[in-house]
Amino acid sequence: MTKPKTHRFDTLSLHAGAVPDPATGARATPIYQSASFVFPDSDHAAALFNMERAGHVYSRISNPTVAVLEERVAALEGGVGAIATASGQAALHLAIATLLGAGQHIVASRSLYGGSHNLLDYTLPRFGIRTTFVDARDIDGWRAAIRPETRLLFGETLGNPGLEVLDVPAVAALAHEHGLPLLVDSTFTTPYLMRPFELGADLVFHSATKFLSGHGVVIGGVLVDAGTFRWDEGAARGKFPTLTEPYKGFHDMVFAEESTTAAFLLRARREGIRDFGACMAPFTAFQILQGVETLPLRMERHVANARRIAGFLSTHEFVESVGYPDLPSHPDHALAKRLLPRGCGAVFSFAIKGTRAQGRKLIESLSLFSHLANVGDAKSLVIHPASTTHFRMSADDLLKAGITEGTIRLSIGLEDPEDLIEDLSRALYVAGKG
Amino acid sequence: MRFPVDGREVYAYTGSREIAPSQPTVAFVHGAANDHSVWALQSRYFAHHGFNVLAFDLPGHGRSDGPALPSVEALAPWIVRALDAVGVGTATLVGHSLGALSCLAAASSSPSRVSKLALLGPAVPMAVSDALLDAAKADDHVAYELINGWSHSAPRQIGGNRVPGMWMTGAALRLMERSAPGVLYTDLSACNAYADGLGAAANVRCPTLVVLGQRDLMAPAKNAAALCEALAGVRVVTLAGAGHAMMAEQPDAVLDALRAFL
């Protein structure tokens, strides 16, 4: 049997979307630091504006450097295309704003990054979009929360910070049964650990600030479309007029007719990026591209180190619990084995047998771990979610999200794991003395 | 727009424009397991530059009711009946791959209905390998993967899509995956079985354009040589570096070839 010719993941990480620069031969993707691009003639200009020809007009809408990153992440995810945004938050907002309007509704996992929770619970209601939060593991809860006006289901592949594993196949099946798309935040897993489209998800976004860029030097996001969701068929029919009815803001275009597989991306670029303007800068895209080139190598090491550290902590006398799905003690261990065979990432939380003050002392006693609000850096990081990333949540909501006052979140970097264990041992000893 | 042909609903993309009797009409006919959206850029251009556009979804494809028609000989008169259904007397036919063979046959059998003919990625005969036919017959996903690999030139399988942010091979694969079971096999069988291409070419009386992809592995340019010989006064444009999926790989070059021809 003749074998199909396709490039594999590690190759795509290095090459997808990039061709040697036709003008100079530069092998690295050039940084096209230009706001605008010259039109060859007036007819060409009009054709670009009317989507009769492809190309770049203005870097808020698209940019050659940014487009390479978009293609690359789309290739790694197995999607049809992507839009890079100013941040992961901007990617989430772009997805929602493209599909939903006032009076419509989202069902979301309760185990979310605090920033996502802020957007859904506090900010979007001001624009008429409401969210019902459910336990990520409770499929019946997801089902019960769906209303006639629901337009989107949303969760994180690994919840923040409890690492609840989203049962993507089950939630996707439920979403599709109701004619709804499933959007997942895949920041913690990256396409190296999970390709959510293969499990049924319809839209994926990343905070590219984290593992995709991998070095903690930029802020960026990427929104990817699987191209599988049928916006105007079956139970979805009539639910997504932004994609299936003429859009006066762009020549009465019906996006679902214009593109069978990329209607969502068309609308998101022709409206959301154009009007809200949360685009990615070309230099940011260049830096994220450098990170993506080594994504497979880094993720392998991140996971190996995380396993070592989680194992160390799980047997330490001053540690109450370790919430890492790779460990049999995690409630989602079996699901993780099925959906995340390469590992469960490098971010996890643990709780100490001590007071809040001892927790603070532990963090302040670490020397290699940096105390800051980020994850997915090459360097190891630590934070206290209850007082930082999730501080706007009520005590009740914190508990529902699996966060206690003693919860400490780690993002394991690429250092020698023995050095990280020594750092943690020392800090645990100091904190344990009270 | 949607309209009935043979009692079944058909969809044709018009660029969000009404059909104006005063304007010339260009009908676009897609290839195997594709739909109207493969012509997105080219069809939209003509719809906004003084032409009526009808980018059909062939029966059993895209938004058009099935079943898929089993042969080029069945597709050719269907194109004419679709023109009848929307009240178009004569049209320029632009076809790709299986669509090219169907347009060729329509120009041969209904010369009064075809004002000009553009054939993109044609081959006569258009032989399909047993491996691909077998995979398609079994509705094996490998068939789509094989086509994707053979339809895109090697550089475009790495990237460099002219449409910003789009992953070309991913989009092509996803479009084929939307095909109902059996459609790809029906389409490929129609290509493989069509034996009268040279005879049809000899009957064509209208101006004809043939656009070839220099790196086309699905329908290699050399396999169109006899066809070009048989078409009187044909204009041949070979796109350097292009594969079979030339409308996606080189959208501007395809558009410019069509503009110059029309």
Interface residues (C-beta under 8 A of the other chain):
Chain A: M1 T2 P4 K5 T6 H7 H15 A16 G17 A18 V19 A47 N50 M51 E52 R53 A54 G55 H56 I61 S62 N63 P64 V66 A67 V68 E70 E71 R72 A74 A75 G78 G79 V80 G81 A82 I83 A84 A226 G227 T228 P246 H251 D252 M253 V254 E257 E258 S259 T260 T261 A262 L265 R269
Chain B: Y13 S16 D35 H36 S37 A40 L41 R44 Y45 H48 H49 G62 S129 A131 L132 A135 V142 E145 L146 N148 G149 P155 Q157 I158 G159 G160 N161 R162 V163 P164 G165 M166 W167 T169 G170 A171 R174 L175 E177 R178 P251 D252 L255
